[in-house]
Amino acid sequence: MTDLPTSLPCSTATLRQPHPPHDWEPQPGMNPVHCPGHGQPEPPPAPPWTQLEARAFNAVQPALREAGEWLPLSARRAVARAVLAELQPELGRLDRYRAWLADQVDKAERADRVTEERGGVRDELRISPHNGLAAGLRTALHGLNTATEA
């Protein structure tokens, strides 16, 4: 048995009428094939995926499945991009908070180094809630990064 073609010019391409590439069914009910189009350049490649866009894209399918709906992959990507565009102000605030928190970690670590260089602190001051501040901030930053990147 021979394999069916996956690329086949449509009748419009055969007649050399300008049109873009598209998928079509040679006969109703047949598997769709790709027509390379005629007289028009190929569309530019889609921009590369970001990790956040990929996560949003993957989150769309379970929600659709739960609702008993289906979307083609290109539409799922458009939905994911639209949701991310809507959330961009909140994502920007989160990035600013992450940068602030990283700066606080740096300041606390510098303060710890200065304290150690000056001979440390007296024993009665070791119970201060500020001891270990750098470690606590570092843990918070790591948790924030893990929660938003995973």
N, CA, C and O atoms as a GROMACS GRO file, in nm:
protein
  600
    1MET      N    1   0.085  -0.118   0.000
    1MET     CA    2   0.000   0.000   0.000
    1MET      C    3   0.089   0.124   0.000
    1MET      O    4   0.187   0.130   0.075
    2THR      N    5   0.057   0.221  -0.081
    2THR     CA    6   0.137   0.343  -0.088
    2THR      C    7   0.087   0.444   0.013
    2THR      O    8  -0.031   0.447   0.048
    3ASP      N    9   0.180   0.526   0.059
    3ASP     CA   10   0.145   0.631   0.153
    3ASP      C   11   0.073   0.744   0.079
    3ASP      O   12   0.105   0.776  -0.035
    4LEU      N   13  -0.025   0.801   0.146
    4LEU     CA   14  -0.096   0.914   0.088
    4LEU      C   15  -0.010   1.039   0.099
    4LEU      O   16   0.064   1.054   0.196
    5PRO      N   17  -0.018   1.129   0.000
    5PRO     CA   18   0.064   1.250   0.008
    5PRO      C   19   0.014   1.342   0.120
    5PRO      O   20  -0.105   1.345   0.151
    6THR      N   21   0.108   1.417   0.179
    6THR     CA   22   0.070   1.515   0.281
    6THR      C   23   0.070   1.655   0.224
    6THR      O   24   0.018   1.748   0.286
    7SER      N   25   0.129   1.672   0.103
    7SER     CA   26   0.130   1.801   0.037
    7SER      C   27   0.080   1.782  -0.105
    7SER      O   28   0.132   1.699  -0.180
    8LEU      N   29  -0.022   1.858  -0.142
    8LEU     CA   30  -0.083   1.843  -0.273
    8LEU      C   31  -0.143   1.976  -0.315
    8LEU      O   32  -0.227   2.031  -0.244
    9PRO      N   33  -0.101   2.030  -0.431
    9PRO     CA   34  -0.158   2.158  -0.474
    9PRO      C   35  -0.310   2.144  -0.499
    9PRO      O   36  -0.356   2.044  -0.553
   10CYS      N   37  -0.384   2.246  -0.460
   10CYS     CA   38  -0.528   2.247  -0.485
   10CYS      C   39  -0.554   2.291  -0.629
   10CYS      O   40  -0.461   2.326  -0.702
   11SER      N   41  -0.680   2.288  -0.669
   11SER     CA   42  -0.712   2.326  -0.807
   11SER      C   43  -0.679   2.472  -0.835
   11SER      O   44  -0.643   2.505  -0.948
   12THR      N   45  -0.689   2.558  -0.737
   12THR     CA   46  -0.654   2.699  -0.757
   12THR      C   47  -0.504   2.713  -0.786
   12THR      O   48  -0.465   2.794  -0.869
   13ALA      N   49  -0.421   2.634  -0.717
   13ALA     CA   50  -0.277   2.637  -0.743
   13ALA      C   51  -0.246   2.578  -0.879
   13ALA      O   52  -0.159   2.628  -0.951
   14THR      N   53  -0.317   2.471  -0.914
   14THR     CA   54  -0.296   2.409  -1.045
   14THR      C   55  -0.327   2.508  -1.156
   14THR      O   56  -0.261   2.508  -1.260
   15LEU      N   57  -0.428   2.593  -1.136
   15LEU     CA   58  -0.463   2.695  -1.234
   15LEU      C   59  -0.379   2.822  -1.218
   15LEU      O   60  -0.402   2.922  -1.286
   16ARG      N   61  -0.282   2.816  -1.128
   16ARG     CA   62  -0.186   2.926  -1.104
   16ARG      C   63  -0.253   3.056  -1.059
   16ARG      O   64  -0.211   3.165  -1.097
   17GLN      N   65  -0.356   3.043  -0.978
   17GLN     CA   66  -0.421   3.160  -0.920
   17GLN      C   67  -0.351   3.193  -0.788
   17GLN      O   68  -0.331   3.103  -0.707
   18PRO      N   69  -0.314   3.319  -0.765
   18PRO     CA   70  -0.244   3.353  -0.640
   18PRO      C   71  -0.330   3.324  -0.517
   18PRO      O   72  -0.447   3.362  -0.510
   19HIS      N   73  -0.271   3.256  -0.422
   19HIS     CA   74  -0.336   3.233  -0.292
   19HIS      C   75  -0.231   3.182  -0.194
   19HIS      O   76  -0.129   3.127  -0.234
   20PRO      N   77  -0.258   3.200  -0.063
   20PRO     CA   78  -0.159   3.159   0.039
   20PRO      C   79  -0.164   3.008   0.063
   20PRO      O   80  -0.259   2.941   0.022
   21PRO      N   81  -0.061   2.954   0.129
   21PRO     CA   82  -0.064   2.812   0.167
   21PRO      C   83  -0.182   2.784   0.260
   21PRO      O   84  -0.223   2.869   0.339
   22HIS      N   85  -0.236   2.664   0.248
   22HIS     CA   86  -0.351   2.627   0.332
   22HIS      C   87  -0.365   2.476   0.333
   22HIS      O   88  -0.301   2.407   0.253
   23ASP      N   89  -0.448   2.423   0.422
   23ASP     CA   90  -0.482   2.281   0.425
   23ASP      C   91  -0.618   2.264   0.360
   23ASP      O   92  -0.704   2.351   0.370
   24TRP      N   93  -0.636   2.151   0.293
   24TRP     CA   94  -0.763   2.127   0.226
   24TRP      C   95  -0.786   1.977   0.211
   24TRP      O   96  -0.691   1.899   0.221
   25GLU      N   97  -0.910   1.936   0.187
   25GLU     CA   98  -0.947   1.797   0.166
   25GLU      C   99  -0.966   1.774   0.017
   25GLU      O  100  -1.052   1.839  -0.043
   26PRO      N  101  -0.888   1.685  -0.046
   26PRO     CA  102  -0.906   1.661  -0.189
   26PRO      C  103  -1.048   1.616  -0.224
   26PRO      O  104  -1.101   1.651  -0.329
   27GLN      N  105  -1.108   1.542  -0.136
   27GLN     CA  106  -1.249   1.505  -0.150
   27GLN      C  107  -1.310   1.510  -0.011
   27GLN      O  108  -1.240   1.485   0.088
   28PRO      N  109  -1.438   1.541   0.000
   28PRO     CA  110  -1.499   1.547   0.133
   28PRO      C  111  -1.476   1.417   0.211
   28PRO      O  112  -1.497   1.307   0.159
   29GLY      N  113  -1.432   1.432   0.334
   29GLY     CA  114  -1.409   1.317   0.421
   29GLY      C  115  -1.268   1.262   0.416
   29GLY      O  116  -1.230   1.180   0.500
   30MET      N  117  -1.188   1.305   0.319
   30MET     CA  118  -1.049   1.259   0.312
   30MET      C  119  -0.963   1.333   0.413
   30MET      O  120  -1.000   1.440   0.462
   31ASN      N  121  -0.849   1.275   0.443
   31ASN     CA  122  -0.755   1.343   0.532
   31ASN      C  123  -0.708   1.472   0.466
   31ASN      O  124  -0.681   1.474   0.346
   32PRO      N  125  -0.699   1.580   0.545
   32PRO     CA  126  -0.652   1.707   0.488
   32PRO      C  127  -0.506   1.695   0.442
   32PRO      O  128  -0.426   1.623   0.501
   33VAL      N  129  -0.474   1.768   0.336
   33VAL     CA  130  -0.338   1.777   0.285
   33VAL      C  131  -0.300   1.925   0.279
   33VAL      O  132  -0.386   2.012   0.292
   34HIS      N  133  -0.174   1.952   0.260
   34HIS     CA  134  -0.125   2.090   0.258
   34HIS      C  135  -0.105   2.135   0.114
   34HIS      O  136  -0.039   2.067   0.035
   35CYS      N  137  -0.161   2.250   0.080
   35CYS     CA  138  -0.137   2.313  -0.049
   35CYS      C  139  -0.032   2.421  -0.026
   35CYS      O  140  -0.051   2.506   0.061
   36PRO      N  141   0.078   2.420  -0.102
   36PRO     CA  142   0.182   2.520  -0.079
   36PRO      C  143   0.144   2.660  -0.125
   36PRO      O  144   0.220   2.755  -0.105
   37GLY      N  145   0.027   2.674  -0.187
   37GLY     CA  146  -0.015   2.806  -0.236
   37GLY      C  147   0.052   2.837  -0.367
   37GLY      O  148   0.125   2.756  -0.422
   38HIS      N  149   0.026   2.956  -0.417
   38HIS     CA  150   0.086   2.996  -0.544
   38HIS      C  151   0.100   3.148  -0.547
   38HIS      O  152   0.006   3.221  -0.515
   39GLY      N  153   0.218   3.193  -0.588
   39GLY     CA  154   0.238   3.335  -0.612
   39GLY      C  155   0.247   3.423  -0.488
   39GLY      O  156   0.248   3.545  -0.500
   40GLN      N  157   0.253   3.364  -0.370
   40GLN     CA  158   0.266   3.443  -0.248
   40GLN      C  159   0.377   3.383  -0.164
   40GLN      O  160   0.394   3.261  -0.160
   41PRO      N  161   0.453   3.468  -0.098
   41PRO     CA  162   0.562   3.415  -0.014
   41PRO      C  163   0.505   3.339   0.106
   41PRO      O  164   0.392   3.363   0.149
   42GLU      N  165   0.586   3.249   0.157
   42GLU     CA  166   0.549   3.176   0.279
   42GLU      C  167   0.534   3.276   0.393
   42GLU      O  168   0.608   3.374   0.398
   43PRO      N  169   0.441   3.254   0.484
   43PRO     CA  170   0.430   3.344   0.599
   43PRO      C  171   0.556   3.336   0.683
   43PRO      O  172   0.623   3.233   0.685
   44PRO      N  173   0.590   3.445   0.753
   44PRO     CA  174   0.711   3.442   0.836
   44PRO      C  175   0.694   3.339   0.949
   44PRO      O  176   0.582   3.314   0.994
   45PRO      N  177   0.803   3.281   0.994
   45PRO     CA  178   0.792   3.184   1.103
   45PRO      C  179   0.742   3.251   1.230
   45PRO      O  180   0.766   3.369   1.254
   46ALA      N  181   0.672   3.172   1.309
   46ALA     CA  182   0.620   3.224   1.437
   46ALA      C  183   0.739   3.255   1.529
   46ALA      O  184   0.841   3.186   1.523
   47PRO      N  185   0.725   3.356   1.614
   47PRO     CA  186   0.835   3.385   1.707
   47PRO      C  187   0.855   3.268   1.802
   47PRO      O  188   0.763   3.190   1.827
   48PRO      N  189   0.975   3.255   1.855
   48PRO     CA  190   1.002   3.143   1.945
   48PRO      C  191   0.916   3.151   2.072
   48PRO      O  192   0.875   3.259   2.115
   49TRP      N  193   0.893   3.036   2.129
   49TRP     CA  194   0.813   3.026   2.251
   49TRP      C  195   0.896   3.069   2.371
   49TRP      O  196   1.016   3.043   2.379
   50THR      N  197   0.830   3.136   2.464
   50THR     CA  198   0.892   3.160   2.593
   50THR      C  199   0.845   3.050   2.687
   50THR      O  200   0.746   2.982   2.659
   51GLN      N  201   0.917   3.032   2.797
   51GLN     CA  202   0.876   2.928   2.893
   51GLN      C  203   0.738   2.960   2.949
   51GLN      O  204   0.656   2.870   2.967
   52LEU      N  205   0.712   3.087   2.976
   52LEU     CA  206   0.582   3.126   3.030
   52LEU      C  207   0.471   3.102   2.928
   52LEU      O  208   0.362   3.058   2.964
   53GLU      N  209   0.497   3.132   2.801
   53GLU     CA  210   0.397   3.109   2.697
   53GLU      C  211   0.368   2.960   2.683
   53GLU      O  212   0.252   2.920   2.666
   54ALA      N  213   0.470   2.877   2.692
   54ALA     CA  214   0.450   2.732   2.682
   54ALA      C  215   0.364   2.682   2.799
   54ALA      O  216   0.278   2.597   2.781
   55ARG      N  217   0.389   2.736   2.918
   55ARG     CA  218   0.308   2.695   3.034
   55ARG      C  219   0.163   2.738   3.016
   55ARG      O  220   0.072   2.661   3.048
   56ALA      N  221   0.141   2.860   2.966
   56ALA     CA  222   0.004   2.907   2.943
   56ALA      C  223  -0.064   2.823   2.835
   56ALA      O  224  -0.181   2.788   2.848
   57PHE      N  225   0.010   2.791   2.730
   57PHE     CA  226  -0.043   2.708   2.621
   57PHE      C  227  -0.088   2.572   2.676
   57PHE      O  228  -0.196   2.524   2.643
   58ASN      N  229  -0.002   2.510   2.759
   58ASN     CA  230  -0.034   2.378   2.815
   58ASN      C  231  -0.150   2.384   2.913
   58ASN      O  232  -0.217   2.283   2.934
   59ALA      N  233  -0.175   2.499   2.974
   59ALA     CA  234  -0.285   2.512   3.068
   59ALA      C  235  -0.420   2.524   2.998
   59ALA      O  236  -0.524   2.499   3.059
   60VAL      N  237  -0.419   2.562   2.871
   60VAL     CA  238  -0.545   2.582   2.797
   60VAL      C  239  -0.617   2.450   2.773
   60VAL      O  240  -0.738   2.442   2.790
   61GLN      N  241  -0.544   2.345   2.734
   61GLN     CA  242  -0.607   2.219   2.694
   61GLN      C  243  -0.689   2.154   2.805
   61GLN      O  244  -0.803   2.114   2.778
   62PRO      N  245  -0.638   2.141   2.929
   62PRO     CA  246  -0.722   2.079   3.033
   62PRO      C  247  -0.852   2.157   3.058
   62PRO      O  248  -0.957   2.098   3.082
   63ALA      N  249  -0.843   2.290   3.051
   63ALA     CA  250  -0.965   2.370   3.070
   63ALA      C  251  -1.064   2.345   2.957
   63ALA      O  252  -1.184   2.335   2.981
   64LEU      N  253  -1.015   2.335   2.836
   64LEU     CA  254  -1.104   2.306   2.722
   64LEU      C  255  -1.165   2.167   2.735
   64LEU      O  256  -1.284   2.148   2.714
   65ARG      N  257  -1.080   2.070   2.770
   65ARG     CA  258  -1.128   1.932   2.783
   65ARG      C  259  -1.236   1.924   2.889
   65ARG      O  260  -1.337   1.855   2.870
   66GLU      N  261  -1.217   1.994   3.001
   66GLU     CA  262  -1.316   1.993   3.109
   66GLU      C  263  -1.450   2.049   3.061
   66GLU      O  264  -1.556   2.004   3.104
   67ALA      N  265  -1.444   2.147   2.972
   67ALA     CA  266  -1.566   2.208   2.918
   67ALA      C  267  -1.620   2.131   2.797
   67ALA      O  268  -1.722   2.169   2.741
   68GLY      N  269  -1.550   2.023   2.757
   68GLY     CA  270  -1.595   1.946   2.642
   68GLY      C  271  -1.569   2.018   2.510
   68GLY      O  272  -1.639   1.994   2.412
   69GLU      N  273  -1.470   2.106   2.508
   69GLU     CA  274  -1.440   2.184   2.388
   69GLU      C  275  -1.304   2.143   2.333
   69GLU      O  276  -1.228   2.071   2.398
   70TRP      N  277  -1.276   2.191   2.211
   70TRP     CA  278  -1.149   2.163   2.145
   70TRP      C  279  -1.110   2.283   2.062
   70TRP      O  280  -1.196   2.348   2.003
   71LEU      N  281  -0.982   2.312   2.055
   71LEU     CA  282  -0.930   2.419   1.970
   71LEU      C  283  -0.809   2.368   1.895
   71LEU      O  284  -0.732   2.288   1.950
   72PRO      N  285  -0.788   2.412   1.772
   72PRO     CA  286  -0.664   2.377   1.704
   72PRO      C  287  -0.545   2.439   1.778
   72PRO      O  288  -0.560   2.535   1.853
   73LEU      N  289  -0.427   2.383   1.754
   73LEU     CA  290  -0.308   2.428   1.827
   73LEU      C  291  -0.282   2.577   1.805
   73LEU      O  292  -0.243   2.647   1.899
   74SER      N  293  -0.302   2.626   1.684
   74SER     CA  294  -0.276   2.768   1.659
   74SER      C  295  -0.370   2.856   1.740
   74SER      O  296  -0.331   2.963   1.787
   75ALA      N  297  -0.494   2.813   1.757
   75ALA     CA  298  -0.590   2.891   1.837
   75ALA      C  299  -0.554   2.882   1.986
   75ALA      O  300  -0.570   2.980   2.059
   76ARG      N  301  -0.506   2.766   2.030
   76ARG     CA  302  -0.463   2.754   2.170
   76ARG      C  303  -0.348   2.849   2.198
   76ARG      O  304  -0.342   2.911   2.304
   77ARG      N  305  -0.255   2.861   2.103
   77ARG     CA  306  -0.143   2.953   2.123
   77ARG      C  307  -0.194   3.097   2.127
   77ARG      O  308  -0.146   3.177   2.207
   78ALA      N  309  -0.290   3.131   2.043
   78ALA     CA  310  -0.346   3.266   2.043
   78ALA      C  311  -0.415   3.294   2.177
   78ALA      O  312  -0.402   3.405   2.231
   79VAL      N  313  -0.487   3.197   2.231
   79VAL     CA  314  -0.553   3.213   2.361
   79VAL      C  315  -0.448   3.234   2.470
   79VAL      O  316  -0.461   3.322   2.554
   80ALA      N  317  -0.342   3.152   2.467
   80ALA     CA  318  -0.237   3.164   2.568
   80ALA      C  319  -0.172   3.302   2.562
   80ALA      O  320  -0.148   3.365   2.665
   81ARG      N  321  -0.144   3.351   2.440
   81ARG     CA  322  -0.083   3.483   2.426
   81ARG      C  323  -0.177   3.593   2.474
   81ARG      O  324  -0.133   3.690   2.536
   82ALA      N  325  -0.306   3.580   2.445
   82ALA     CA  326  -0.402   3.681   2.488
   82ALA      C  327  -0.411   3.687   2.641
   82ALA      O  328  -0.417   3.795   2.698
   83VAL      N  329  -0.411   3.572   2.705
   83VAL     CA  330  -0.416   3.568   2.852
   83VAL      C  331  -0.290   3.631   2.909
   83VAL      O  332  -0.297   3.709   3.004
   84LEU      N  333  -0.174   3.597   2.853
   84LEU     CA  334  -0.049   3.655   2.903
   84LEU      C  335  -0.044   3.806   2.881
   84LEU      O  336   0.008   3.879   2.965
   85ALA      N  337  -0.098   3.852   2.769
   85ALA     CA  338  -0.102   3.997   2.744
   85ALA      C  339  -0.189   4.066   2.849
   85ALA      O  340  -0.156   4.175   2.896
   86GLU      N  341  -0.298   4.002   2.885
   86GLU     CA  342  -0.387   4.059   2.987
   86GLU      C  343  -0.320   4.061   3.124
   86GLU      O  344  -0.343   4.152   3.204
   87LEU      N  345  -0.239   3.960   3.152
   87LEU     CA  346  -0.172   3.949   3.282
   87LEU      C  347  -0.040   4.025   3.289
   87LEU      O  348   0.022   4.029   3.395
   88GLN      N  349   0.004   4.084   3.179
   88GLN     CA  350   0.135   4.149   3.175
   88GLN      C  351   0.158   4.251   3.286
   88GLN      O  352   0.267   4.254   3.343
   89PRO      N  353   0.059   4.336   3.321
   89PRO     CA  354   0.084   4.430   3.432
   89PRO      C  355   0.116   4.357   3.564
   89PRO      O  356   0.206   4.399   3.637
   90GLU      N  357   0.043   4.251   3.594
   90GLU     CA  358   0.070   4.176   3.717
   90GLU      C  359   0.205   4.105   3.710
   90GLU      O  360   0.277   4.100   3.809
   91LEU      N  361   0.240   4.051   3.592
   91LEU     CA  362   0.369   3.985   3.576
   91LEU      C  363   0.483   4.086   3.593
   91LEU      O  364   0.588   4.054   3.649
   92GLY      N  365   0.461   4.209   3.544
   92GLY     CA  366   0.561   4.314   3.561
   92GLY      C  367   0.582   4.348   3.708
   92GLY      O  368   0.695   4.367   3.753
   93ARG      N  369   0.471   4.356   3.783
   93ARG     CA  370   0.483   4.383   3.927
   93ARG      C  371   0.556   4.269   3.997
   93ARG      O  372   0.637   4.292   4.087
   94LEU      N  373   0.529   4.147   3.957
   94LEU     CA  374   0.596   4.031   4.014
   94LEU      C  375   0.746   4.037   3.985
   94LEU      O  376   0.828   4.006   4.072
   95ASP      N  377   0.784   4.075   3.864
   95ASP     CA  378   0.925   4.088   3.830
   95ASP      C  379   0.992   4.197   3.913
   95ASP      O  380   1.105   4.181   3.960
   96ARG      N  381   0.920   4.310   3.932
   96ARG     CA  382   0.977   4.417   4.014
   96ARG      C  383   0.994   4.370   4.159
   96ARG      O  384   1.093   4.404   4.223
   97TYR      N  385   0.898   4.294   4.212
   97TYR     CA  386   0.908   4.241   4.347
   97TYR      C  387   1.025   4.144   4.357
   97TYR      O  388   1.100   4.146   4.455
   98ARG      N  389   1.042   4.059   4.256
   98ARG     CA  390   1.153   3.963   4.255
   98ARG      C  391   1.286   4.039   4.258
   98ARG      O  392   1.378   4.001   4.331
   99ALA      N  393   1.297   4.145   4.178
   99ALA     CA  394   1.421   4.225   4.176
   99ALA      C  395   1.444   4.292   4.311
   99ALA      O  396   1.557   4.295   4.360
  100TRP      N  397   1.338   4.346   4.373
  100TRP     CA  398   1.351   4.409   4.504
  100TRP      C  399   1.397   4.306   4.607
  100TRP      O  400   1.486   4.333   4.688
  101LEU      N  401   1.336   4.188   4.604
  101LEU     CA  402   1.371   4.084   4.700
  101LEU      C  403   1.516   4.040   4.681
  101LEU      O  404   1.588   4.019   4.779
  102ALA      N  405   1.561   4.026   4.556
  102ALA     CA  406   1.701   3.991   4.530
  102ALA      C  407   1.795   4.099   4.584
  102ALA      O  408   1.901   4.069   4.637
  103ASP      N  409   1.755   4.225   4.569
  103ASP     CA  410   1.835   4.336   4.622
  103ASP      C  411   1.842   4.328   4.775
  103ASP      O  412   1.948   4.353   4.833
  104GLN      N  413   1.732   4.295   4.840
  104GLN     CA  414   1.731   4.282   4.986
  104GLN      C  415   1.821   4.168   5.031
  104GLN      O  416   1.888   4.179   5.134
  105VAL      N  417   1.824   4.058   4.954
  105VAL     CA  418   1.914   3.946   4.986
  105VAL      C  419   2.058   3.995   4.979
  105VAL      O  420   2.138   3.967   5.069
  106ASP      N  421   2.092   4.068   4.873
  106ASP     CA  422   2.229   4.120   4.860
  106ASP      C  423   2.266   4.211   4.977
  106ASP      O  424   2.375   4.200   5.032
  107LYS      N  425   2.175   4.300   5.015
  107LYS     CA  426   2.203   4.392   5.127
  107LYS      C  427   2.222   4.315   5.256
  107LYS      O  428   2.314   4.344   5.333
  108ALA      N  429   2.136   4.216   5.282
  108ALA     CA  430   2.148   4.138   5.405
  108ALA      C  431   2.277   4.057   5.407
  108ALA      O  432   2.340   4.045   5.512
  109GLU      N  433   2.317   4.002   5.292
  109GLU     CA  434   2.442   3.926   5.287
  109GLU      C  435   2.562   4.018   5.309
  109GLU      O  436   2.658   3.979   5.375
  110ARG      N  437   2.557   4.140   5.252
  110ARG     CA  438   2.665   4.236   5.276
  110ARG      C  439   2.674   4.272   5.424
  110ARG      O  440   2.783   4.280   5.480
  111ALA      N  441   2.559   4.293   5.487
  111ALA     CA  442   2.556   4.326   5.630
  111ALA      C  443   2.613   4.211   5.711
  111ALA      O  444   2.685   4.234   5.809
  112ASP      N  445   2.581   4.086   5.673
  112ASP     CA  446   2.636   3.971   5.744
  112ASP      C  447   2.788   3.966   5.730
  112ASP      O  448   2.859   3.937   5.826
  113ARG      N  449   2.839   3.995   5.610
  113ARG     CA  450   2.984   3.994   5.588
  113ARG      C  451   3.052   4.102   5.672
  113ARG      O  452   3.155   4.077   5.735
  114VAL      N  453   2.996   4.222   5.673
  114VAL     CA  454   3.053   4.332   5.751
  114VAL      C  455   3.054   4.295   5.899
  114VAL      O  456   3.152   4.319   5.969
  115THR      N  457   2.945   4.236   5.945
  115THR     CA  458   2.937   4.195   6.086
  115THR      C  459   3.045   4.093   6.118
  115THR      O  460   3.110   4.103   6.222
  116GLU      N  461   3.064   3.995   6.031
  116GLU     CA  462   3.167   3.893   6.054
  116GLU      C  463   3.306   3.955   6.050
  116GLU      O  464   3.392   3.919   6.130
  117GLU      N  465   3.328   4.050   5.956
  117GLU     CA  466   3.460   4.115   5.946
  117GLU      C  467   3.491   4.196   6.072
  117GLU      O  468   3.608   4.212   6.108
  118ARG      N  469   3.389   4.246   6.138
  118ARG     CA  470   3.409   4.327   6.258
  118ARG      C  471   3.413   4.241   6.384
  118ARG      O  472   3.410   4.294   6.495
  119GLY      N  473   3.418   4.112   6.368
  119GLY     CA  474   3.431   4.025   6.483
  119GLY      C  475   3.301   3.964   6.530
  119GLY      O  476   3.294   3.909   6.639
  120GLY      N  477   3.198   3.972   6.450
  120GLY     CA  478   3.071   3.911   6.485
  120GLY      C  479   2.991   3.995   6.581
  120GLY      O  480   3.020   4.113   6.602
  121VAL      N  481   2.890   3.935   6.640
  121VAL     CA  482   2.804   4.006   6.735
  121VAL      C  483   2.814   3.938   6.871
  121VAL      O  484   2.853   3.822   6.881
  122ARG      N  485   2.778   4.012   6.975
  122ARG     CA  486   2.782   3.955   7.109
  122ARG      C  487   2.677   3.844   7.120
  122ARG      O  488   2.576   3.846   7.049
  123ASP      N  489   2.700   3.749   7.208
  123ASP     CA  490   2.612   3.634   7.224
  123ASP      C  491   2.468   3.676   7.251
  123ASP      O  492   2.375   3.614   7.200
  124GLU      N  493   2.449   3.782   7.333
  124GLU     CA  494   2.311   3.820   7.366
  124GLU      C  495   2.238   3.876   7.244
  124GLU      O  496   2.114   3.882   7.244
  125LEU      N  497   2.311   3.917   7.140
  125LEU     CA  498   2.246   3.970   7.020
  125LEU      C  499   2.216   3.861   6.917
  125LEU      O  500   2.147   3.887   6.818
  126ARG      N  501   2.266   3.741   6.937
  126ARG     CA  502   2.246   3.634   6.839
  126ARG      C  503   2.100   3.589   6.830
  126ARG      O  504   2.060   3.526   6.732
  127ILE      N  505   2.020   3.622   6.932
  127ILE     CA  506   1.880   3.581   6.928
  127ILE      C  507   1.793   3.685   6.858
  127ILE      O  508   1.671   3.670   6.852
  128SER      N  509   1.855   3.789   6.805
  128SER     CA  510   1.782   3.894   6.735
  128SER      C  511   1.704   3.835   6.616
  128SER      O  512   1.754   3.745   6.548
  129PRO      N  513   1.584   3.886   6.592
  129PRO     CA  514   1.508   3.836   6.476
  129PRO      C  515   1.576   3.869   6.344
  129PRO      O  516   1.539   3.813   6.241
  130HIS      N  517   1.676   3.959   6.344
  130HIS     CA  518   1.745   3.993   6.220
  130HIS      C  519   1.855   3.894   6.186
  130HIS      O  520   1.905   3.895   6.074
  131ASN      N  521   1.894   3.809   6.281
  131ASN     CA  522   1.993   3.707   6.250
  131ASN      C  523   1.934   3.612   6.147
  131ASN      O  524   1.818   3.571   6.159
  132GLY      N  525   2.011   3.579   6.049
  132GLY     CA  526   1.961   3.489   5.945
  132GLY      C  527   1.870   3.556   5.845
  132GLY      O  528   1.802   3.489   5.768
  133LEU      N  529   1.867   3.690   5.845
  133LEU     CA  530   1.779   3.762   5.753
  133LEU      C  531   1.813   3.729   5.608
  133LEU      O  532   1.723   3.708   5.527
  134ALA      N  533   1.941   3.723   5.576
  134ALA     CA  534   1.981   3.692   5.439
  134ALA      C  535   1.931   3.554   5.399
  134ALA      O  536   1.880   3.535   5.288
  135ALA      N  537   1.946   3.458   5.489
  135ALA     CA  538   1.902   3.322   5.458
  135ALA      C  539   1.751   3.317   5.438
  135ALA      O  540   1.702   3.249   5.347
  136GLY      N  541   1.678   3.388   5.521
  136GLY     CA  542   1.532   3.390   5.507
  136GLY      C  543   1.487   3.456   5.376
  136GLY      O  544   1.398   3.406   5.308
  137LEU      N  545   1.552   3.567   5.343
  137LEU     CA  546   1.518   3.635   5.217
  137LEU      C  547   1.555   3.548   5.098
  137LEU      O  548   1.481   3.540   5.000
  138ARG      N  549   1.672   3.481   5.105
  138ARG     CA  550   1.715   3.393   4.997
  138ARG      C  551   1.614   3.280   4.978
  138ARG      O  552   1.582   3.243   4.866
  139THR      N  553   1.565   3.226   5.090
  139THR     CA  554   1.464   3.119   5.083
  139THR      C  555   1.335   3.171   5.018
  139THR      O  556   1.275   3.101   4.937
  140ALA      N  557   1.294   3.292   5.054
  140ALA     CA  558   1.172   3.350   4.995
  140ALA      C  559   1.191   3.373   4.846
  140ALA      O  560   1.100   3.345   4.767
  141LEU      N  561   1.308   3.423   4.806
  141LEU     CA  562   1.335   3.446   4.664
  141LEU      C  563   1.337   3.315   4.587
  141LEU      O  564   1.282   3.305   4.477
  142HIS      N  565   1.399   3.213   4.646
  142HIS     CA  566   1.402   3.082   4.581
  142HIS      C  567   1.260   3.026   4.566
  142HIS      O  568   1.225   2.972   4.462
  143GLY      N  569   1.179   3.040   4.669
  143GLY     CA  570   1.040   2.993   4.662
  143GLY      C  571   0.960   3.067   4.556
  143GLY      O  572   0.881   3.006   4.484
  144LEU      N  573   0.981   3.197   4.546
  144LEU     CA  574   0.912   3.278   4.444
  144LEU      C  575   0.956   3.235   4.305
  144LEU      O  576   0.872   3.219   4.216
  145ASN      N  577   1.086   3.217   4.284
  145ASN     CA  578   1.135   3.174   4.154
  145ASN      C  579   1.085   3.035   4.118
  145ASN      O  580   1.046   3.011   4.003
  146THR      N  581   1.085   2.944   4.213
  146THR     CA  582   1.039   2.809   4.188
  146THR      C  583   0.890   2.806   4.153
  146THR      O  584   0.849   2.734   4.063
  147ALA      N  585   0.811   2.885   4.223
  147ALA     CA  586   0.666   2.887   4.201
  147ALA      C  587   0.632   2.947   4.066
  147ALA      O  588   0.533   2.906   4.004
  148THR      N  589   0.709   3.042   4.018
  148THR     CA  590   0.675   3.110   3.893
  148THR      C  591   0.744   3.049   3.773
  148THR      O  592   0.707   3.080   3.660
  149GLU      N  593   0.845   2.964   3.793
  149GLU     CA  594   0.916   2.905   3.678
  149GLU      C  595   0.876   2.760   3.656
  149GLU      O  596   0.889   2.711   3.544
  150ALA      N  597   0.828   2.691   3.756
  150ALA     CA  598   0.799   2.549   3.740
  150ALA      C  599   0.676   2.526   3.658
  150ALA      O  600   0.637   2.411   3.635
   0.00000   0.00000   0.00000
